Amino acid sequence: MPTSDADGPDRAHVRPEGVGDATVEALGSLSKALETVERARGHLYGFHQLTGTADLELDRAVRLLHEAGHGEWADRVAREVLGRNVIPGHWTFQVVEAYNRTYYEPFRDLERQAREALAAGRDHLHEAEMKEARRTAGHPDHTARPPGDPGSPA
């Protein structure tokens, strides 16, 4: 535990009066699930960018096949793969947009609303309490807040 208020967590990371352990744990789990969705979304953007890069490289492949005297193969690549939908009716940007609209944004909004309704909008309470429990009071590498925060050790 901190040795003084000046060495404790900032106000945004202290559980509000009346918020119980079960609520903090539940909000922590909801937040963890959202963080996992954030990672999945990042992979989806990676898929989008990698697929786009591959499609642009096909322009070079088509040109090189023509230059090498393989016009039929160049034409086939251009016709069958270049600009092809990744799923029926969709390029990757449309997959990303649908994911954002259908799943990510509603999930993010619900998580924020739950934090506002159940914990005065405070984020990462579970993690902040875990940090407090694991800190070594007075150790310079175990401070509660970054240097320069009001009340942080110099």
N, C-alpha and C positions, 0 to 999 in steps of 0.2 A: 504494500500500500504506500501511497505517497507520503512524504514527510510533512508536507504543508499544502495549502490550496495553491500556492505558486508553483508547486511541482506536480500538480494533478492535471487531469485532462481538461481541455477547454470546454466551455459551456455546451457547445454543440454536440459533445460526445459524452454527456452525462445524462443518464436516463431521467426523464421527467418524473415528478412525484406521482406515485400510484401505478406506475408501469411495472408489472410483475416479471419475474424470471421467465415464465412461459411465453409471455408476449415478446420479450427481447429475443428469446431463442427462436420463436416462430418468424419474427421479422428478419432475423439473421439468416434463417433457412430460405426465406423468400428472396432476400438479397443475393444469397449464394446462387440460387437458381437463375436469377437475372444476370449475374456475372457470367454464368455458364452460357446463357443465351447470347451475351455480348461476344464471347469467344466464338460461338457458332456463327454469329453474324460476320465476324472478321474472316472466318474461313470461307463464308459465302462470297465476300468481297474478293478474297484471294482467288476463288474459283472463277469469278467474273473477270478479273484482270488476267489470269492465266489463259482462260479460254479466248479472250480478246487478243492477247499477244499471239497465241497459236494461229488464230484466224488471219491476223495481219502477216504472219510469217508465210502463210499459204500463198500470198501474192508473190513472194520471192520464189517459192517452190514452183509455181506455175510458170514464171518467167524463165527459171533455169531449165525446167523440162522442155520448154519451147526452144531455148538456145541449144540444148543438147540433142535436138531433133526428135523429141518425143511429144509431138503436138497432140496426139490422141490422148496421151496420159495427162498432159497439161489441161486439156479441155475437160477431161473427166474429173480431175481434182477440182477445177473451177466450178463445174456444174454440180457435182455431188457433195462436196464438202465445204467449199468457200461460202461463207455467209449462211450456213445451214442453221436451222433452229436447234437448240440443245434439248428441248422438249417441244412437243407440238405447239406451234404458234408463239414460242418464246425464245428470245435471245436472253443472254444472262442478265442484262440490265432489267428485263421484265421480271425475271425470277427474283432478283434482289428487291425490286419495288413491291412485288406481291408479298414477299416475306416481311418486309418492313411494315406494310400496311395491315396485313392480316394477322401477324403474330407478334413481331417485335414491339411496335408502338403500343398496342393494347397492353402487353405484358409490362412494359416500362411504366406506362401510365398507372396501371393498377398497383404496382409496387410502390410508386410515389404516393398514391392516394392512401394506401394502407399505412405507410410511415406517418403521413400527416394526421390521419385519424387516430392512430394507436400510440404514437410516440412523438407528437408535436413536430413531426417532420424531420426528426433527428435520424441521421444515417449512421450506419456501422456501429451501433451501440454494443452489439455482441463482441465485435472485434476490439472496440475501445476498452471494454471491461476485461477482456482477455489480456490486452496489453498491460493494463494496470495490475492485474494479478501476477503477471510474469516479470514486471520491472524490478530491478534492484534499486531501491531508493538511494539517492545520492550518487549513483554511478553516472559518470558523464556520458556514457553511451546508452543510457536507459532513461533519458529525459522524457517527460510526458508530451512535450510540444517542441516544435522546431525553434531554433534560436530566433529571436526577434518577435515571437508571439508574446502578447501581453502576459506577464506573469511567468514567462519562461526564464530559467536560469541563464545568466549571461554567457 
